[in-house]
Amino acid sequence: MGNRLAGKIAIITGAGQGIGRAGALAFAAEGATVVVNDLHEETAQETTRRVHEAGGRALCHVADVTDSRAVDALVERCVAELGRLDVMWCNAGGARPESTVEMSDAAYERVVALNQHAVFYGCRAALRAMLPQRSGNLLITTSGAGLGAVHHLAAYGMAKAAVVNLGKSLAAEYGRHGIRANVISPGPMGSEGFLSWLATVEGLRERFESEVPLRRLGTPEDIARTAVFLASDEASFVSGVVVPVDGGIASQYPTPQAELPED
């Protein structure tokens, strides 16, 4: 175990699987006490158990982060039981590809509630705890779909673009109070859900990987390591930035590329 986050108290939403679970394990391994939040008790408890088995400290809190009152209660419990809140990582999110013209109102509202409203609720609740401390760190998970268009992810991309602006706005507004805010933008991830979708079309995974400059899908641990850095004092002068963790995708000019021979 390391000590880059020693003594810090962190909440991670959507920590029952994928990026959130990897983040909880990484934060705890670096000395943080982690409040593990997820909508599903079974997955939240499993992440908490893994943290404990690895010798870390974690508290499980099941809550629906699309409910502002539930988010307020999450932060209030953290402060009441652990004394403070140093890092709020609004990570929960997700969507399935769907044609814009066929998307129902209900589906649209669910996507925006999870990927936009929940992030605002989390940051707002965290600020209430951090302002009296005059210190704190807000992390937001966006997506490559929030930086550029992705087919059949218009509503999701819209919400993810909104939280990019939220992170920048909070950095500008609350920096004078000792509070930093940064945004992490994962590229295509080798998560269970994404891999199952890629498997629906023969050769789709290979095509995806061929278009990533590093020629592979990302892992939850890639994102977790970036979050550890941004949450640590090593990044004490880093605020208001969007960090693409995407194998180089964001570096490319979006134009049709001629097939070039291998070096």
N, C-alpha and C positions, 0 to 999 in steps of 0.2 A: 504494500500500500504506500501511496505517496502522501504529500502534504500540501499540494498546490491549492487545495480548497479547505485546509484545516480550519476548523472552527466555524465554517460558514453553514448557514441554514438555507436550504434550497427547496422550492416546490417545483415539481415537473409534472405538467399535465399530459395526459395520454401516455402514461408511463407503464401501461400494462403490456406493451409489446413493442417490437420494432425499435425505432429511434429513441422513443421515450424510455424503454427498458434499458437499452444500451447506455443512455445518458444517466439513468439512476445508478447503474453499476459503476460507471466511470466516475461520477461525482463522489460516490461513497468511497471508491478506491483511493480518491485523492483527499479524503478526510472530511467531506461534507456530511452533514445529517440531511437526509433526503425525505421529503414528504412525497410519497408515491401516490399520484392521483390517476384514477381511471374510472370510466363509466361502469365497468364490469368488476365485481368484487373478486371473482376467481383470478383474473389476470393481474389485478392490483396486488392481491395477496401473494401470487407467485413471484412477482418482481420483488416484493418486500422480503420474501423468504430467501431469494437468491442473494440479496444484499446482505442479509444477516449471515447466511452461510459463508459468504466471502469475508466476514469479519467487519462489515460496515454497519452503519446506523441508519435506520429507516422507520418511517411512520406511514401506515397505510390509511388513505382517506378516499373513499368512494364518493364521487359526485359527478353530476352532469354539468359540465362547464358551459353549456348553452343557457343555463339558468343563472342569472346574475346573483340571486340570493344564495344559491349553492356555492358560487365562487367566493362571495364575501365570507361565508361560513368556513370555507377551506382556509382562507388566509387568517381569519380570526382564530381558528383552532391552532394553526401553526404558531402564531405569536403567543397565544395563551399557554401552550404546552412547551414550546421551545425557546420562547423569550424574544425572538426577533425574526426577521425575514431578510436575507441577504440577496438571494437570487430567485427570481420568478421566471421560469422558462415556460412560456405559452407554446406548447408543442402539439397539443391535440389538433387533429385535422384529418381531412381525407375526403375523397369523392371517387365515384366511378365514372368513366367516360360516358357521355350522353349527348346526343344531338341537341343543340340549343332550341331548335324549332319544335322539338318533341318534348322538351322538359316541362313538367307540370309546375304549377305554382308551389305546391307542397315540396317537391324535390328541390326547387330553387331556394326556398326558404330554409330547408335543412342544410344545404351546402353553405349558405351565407351565415347561418347561425353558428355552425361549428367552426368555420374557417376565418370568420371576421368578428362576429359579435363576441364569441367566447374569448378571443384574444384581447379585445377591448376591455371586457369585464375583468379578465385576469390582471391586465396592466393597471387598471383603475384601482382594483382592490389592493394590489401590491403597493402602489404609490401611497395609499393611505397609511400603510405600515412603515414605508421607507422614509417618508418625509420627516417624521419626528426624529428619526435616526440620523438624518442628513447623509444617508448612504444607501446604496442599493444597486442592483443590476437586473435589468429587464432583458430577457432573450426571447426572440420570436422566431418560430419556424415558418418560413414561407415556402416557395416552390419555384422551380424554373418556369412553371406556368404563370407565376406572378411577375416574371421579368420579360416574358415574351409569349406570343400566342402558341397554344397547343390545341390541335383539333379535338373537338368534342369536350373541351374543358373550359368553356367560356365563363360560366358562373364561378367555378372554382378559381380560375385564373383571376377573375375580377376581385374576388375576396382576398386572394393571396397578394395581389397588387396593393390592395387597400392597407394591409398590415405592414407592407414595406414602408408606406408613407407614415403609418402610425409610429413605427420604430424611429424613423428620422425625426418626426415631430416631437416625440417624447424626449429624445436626446437633446434637442434644441431647447425645449421648454424647461426641463428639470435638471440639466447639467449643473446649473449654479447651486443646486441642492445636493450635489455629490452623487447624483444618480445617473448611471449610464444605461443606454439602450442600444442593442444591436440585433441584426436580423441574419439568420442563417438560411441559405437557399440550397437545399439538396437537389442534386440532379437525379437521374433515374436510379432507383435503389433496388438492390436484389432482395427486397422484402418478400415475404410469403405471398401477400396479396398481389403485388406487381408481377411476380414470377408466374402466378397462376393465370393472370391476364395475358402475359406474353405467350404462355403455352397454348392459348386458344387459337393462335395462328402459326402455322408451321414456318419456322425460320425467322419469326419476329424478334426473338431474343438476339439472334446473331446480327440482324440488321441494326438493332438498337446499339449493341456493343461496338459495331463497326463505325458508328457515327460519333462515338465518344473518343476524343483524342487519346486518352489513356487505355482505350480498348477493353474496358470492363464496366460493369455496373458498380455503383457504390454500395457500401455496407453501413448499417446503423452505427457501427463503431467509428467509421470515418466522420460522421456527424457528431458523435459524442465527444471525440477528441477535440474537435473545433470548439464545441460548447464549453469544454473544460477550460481551454485557453481564454475564451471570451469572459468566462465567469471568474477567472483568477485575477490576482493583482498584477500578473504579467501584462494584462491588457488594460491597465488602469488609465491609459490615455487613448483608448480606442472606444469611440462612441459614435452612433449615428451611421454606421456602415452596414452594407449588405455584403455578406461573405458567401460567394458561390462555392459550394463543395460538390463539384459536378464533373470532375475529371477533365476539365478544360472546355466544356460545352459553351459556356458564356463568353469564352475568348474568341469564338469564331464569328466572322462576318456572315450574316444570314443571306447567303446567295447560293444558287446551285453550284456545286463543286464538281469539276472534272475529275475523273478517276486518275490518280497519279501513281506511278510505279513506286514500289517500296524502296526505301533508302537502302 
